């Protein structure tokens, strides 16, 4: 991954208080038959006020700006 993760991994690791007792264990059969389904992304076009666009730009890289007509 080329982008830096914004996930708070320390906070995520501290979630020991979550009760997972009612969740079944996932065995080898589950992972042998599992399939990954990635949803298709769809391009959209929208018009934004200048201050909204400035807000996106101010958060750093990661927004996409295309001035196609």
C-alpha positions as semicolon CSV with decimal commas, in nm:
position;residue;x (nm);y (nm);z (nm)
1;X;0,000;0,000;0,000
2;X;0,135;0,337;-0,094
3;X;-0,089;0,538;0,141
4;X;-0,027;0,571;0,512
5;X;-0,301;0,406;0,718
6;X;-0,511;0,635;0,936
7;X;-0,624;0,340;1,151
8;X;-0,556;0,373;1,522
9;X;-0,401;0,024;1,553
10;X;-0,325;0,065;1,925
11;X;-0,692;0,133;1,999
12;X;-0,796;-0,153;1,773
13;X;-0,567;-0,398;1,957
14;X;-0,725;-0,306;2,294
15;X;-1,069;-0,445;2,208
16;X;-1,036;-0,744;2,441
17;X;-1,363;-0,654;2,614
18;X;-1,571;-0,757;2,311
19;X;-1,767;-1,076;2,386
20;X;-1,715;-1,317;2,096
21;X;-1,857;-1,617;2,282
22;X;-2,159;-1,648;2,052
23;X;-1,946;-1,647;1,736
24;X;-1,859;-1,988;1,590
25;X;-1,495;-2,068;1,514
26;X;-1,411;-2,054;1,144
27;X;-1,239;-2,378;1,052
28;X;-1,037;-2,492;0,752
29;X;-1,353;-2,575;0,553
30;X;-1,470;-2,216;0,575
31;X;-1,142;-2,072;0,447
32;X;-1,104;-2,339;0,179
33;X;-1,444;-2,245;0,032
34;X;-1,434;-1,871;0,101
35;X;-1,445;-1,630;-0,193
36;X;-1,353;-1,263;-0,199
37;X;-1,610;-1,041;-0,370
38;X;-1,482;-0,687;-0,421
39;X;-1,760;-0,444;-0,517
40;X;-1,714;-0,262;-0,844
41;X;-1,646;0,108;-0,802
42;X;-1,841;0,349;-1,013
43;X;-1,725;0,690;-1,130
44;X;-1,953;0,982;-1,049
45;X;-1,942;1,353;-1,119
46;X;-2,055;1,621;-0,879
47;X;-2,022;1,995;-0,839
48;X;-1,892;2,132;-0,510
49;X;-1,875;2,476;-0,358
50;X;-1,522;2,615;-0,351
51;X;-1,503;2,598;0,031
52;X;-1,600;2,229;0,029
53;X;-1,332;2,151;-0,229
54;X;-1,077;2,348;-0,027
55;X;-1,168;2,136;0,276
56;X;-1,095;1,814;0,082
57;X;-0,768;1,953;-0,052
58;X;-0,667;2,065;0,298
59;X;-0,684;1,706;0,422
60;X;-0,392;1,611;0,197
61;X;-0,346;1,363;-0,083
62;X;-0,624;1,118;-0,155
63;X;-0,895;1,322;-0,323
64;X;-0,933;1,301;-0,699
65;X;-0,993;1,612;-0,906
66;X;-1,061;1,591;-1,276
67;X;-1,177;1,890;-1,474
68;X;-1,301;1,690;-1,772
69;X;-1,580;1,836;-1,986
